[in-house]
């Protein structure tokens, strides 16, 4: 009986530890940033955050610079991986805006 209890507790502990040690795809996102410079040769993007910080970071995929039509002074959202490399750039003008609802009050047209 004791062996069965110890074995059960050991297995539960192993499963809980394996769930905690999973791989994380966490990113840091800088929304509303402005592109200051793009260096194709060094494969880096320099951007200024909303808070006024200026960062120059490499991109994870060199094709990211060619796939996206980003240029100096563009407003973008930048995603950075755990290795401080830019994993994604989203141009704010490329983000679809939701349709506006009717903002008139019910009694305006009456």
N, C-alpha and C positions, 0 to 999 in steps of 0.2 A: 504494500500500500504506500509506504513512504517513497519507494523508488518511483512508482507511478506519479506521485505528486511532484517530486523533484524533476522528473523528466518533462512533465507538463509545464511547470514553471520555467524551465530552461528553454523549451521551445517557444513559449510566449515571449520571453525576453529576447531571444534571437530574432523573432519576427518583428518585434517593435524596434530593435536597433537597425535592422535592415531597411525598415520604412523610413527612418530618420536619415540614413546615409544616402538617400537617393540623389540623383543628379539634378542640379538646379539650373534652369534656364533664365534666371533672374537677370533683369536688365535695369539700367538707369535711364530714364527718359528726360530729355531737356526739351520741353515744348516751347514754342514761340522764340526759338533761337534764330539768330541772323548769321548767314554764311559770310565770313570775312575773306577767306581765300581757299582755293582748291589747288593742291599741288599734285598734279598727275604723276610726276616723276617719283616723288617720295611717297605717293599714295596716302596723302593726309588731307584732312579738312580742318580749317581753322574756323571756329564759330564763337559767337558771343551769346551768352545766356541772357535770360530775362533779368537775372540778378546782376548782370554787368561783368561776369567772369569771362575771360577769353581762354579757350582751349584749342590746342592743336593735337589731334589724335589720328592714328592710322586707321584705315578701314580694314575690316576682316576679309573682305572679298574685293580684289582689285576691279572686278567688273561692276561693282556698285557705282563707281564713278562714271562708268560709261552707260549703264542702264538708266540712270536717273538724269533728268535734264535739270540739274541744279546749277546755279551760277552765283556769283558774288552778289551780296545783298538780298538774296532770297530768304523769306521767312520759312523756317523748317522746324520739324520735330526730329530730334536725333536720339537714337537708341544706342546705348553703350553696353557692351557685354562685361563680364566679370574680369576680363583681362584689359580693361580700359581701351578697347578698340571699338570703332563705330561699326555697328552691325546693321543699321538701317537708317535711311534718311527719308523723311516724308515731307514733300513740299506742301506747305499749307494750302496753296491754291489747288492742289490735286485732291484734297480731301473734300468729298461732296458735302454740301451744306444741307441740312434737313429742310424740307419745305416749310414755309411759314404758314401758321394757322391764321384764321381770321381774327384779328385783334380788336375789331369793333365791338363796342358794347351793345347789348341787345336792344337798348332803347335809342340808339343813334339814328336808325333809319325809320323810325316810326313817326 
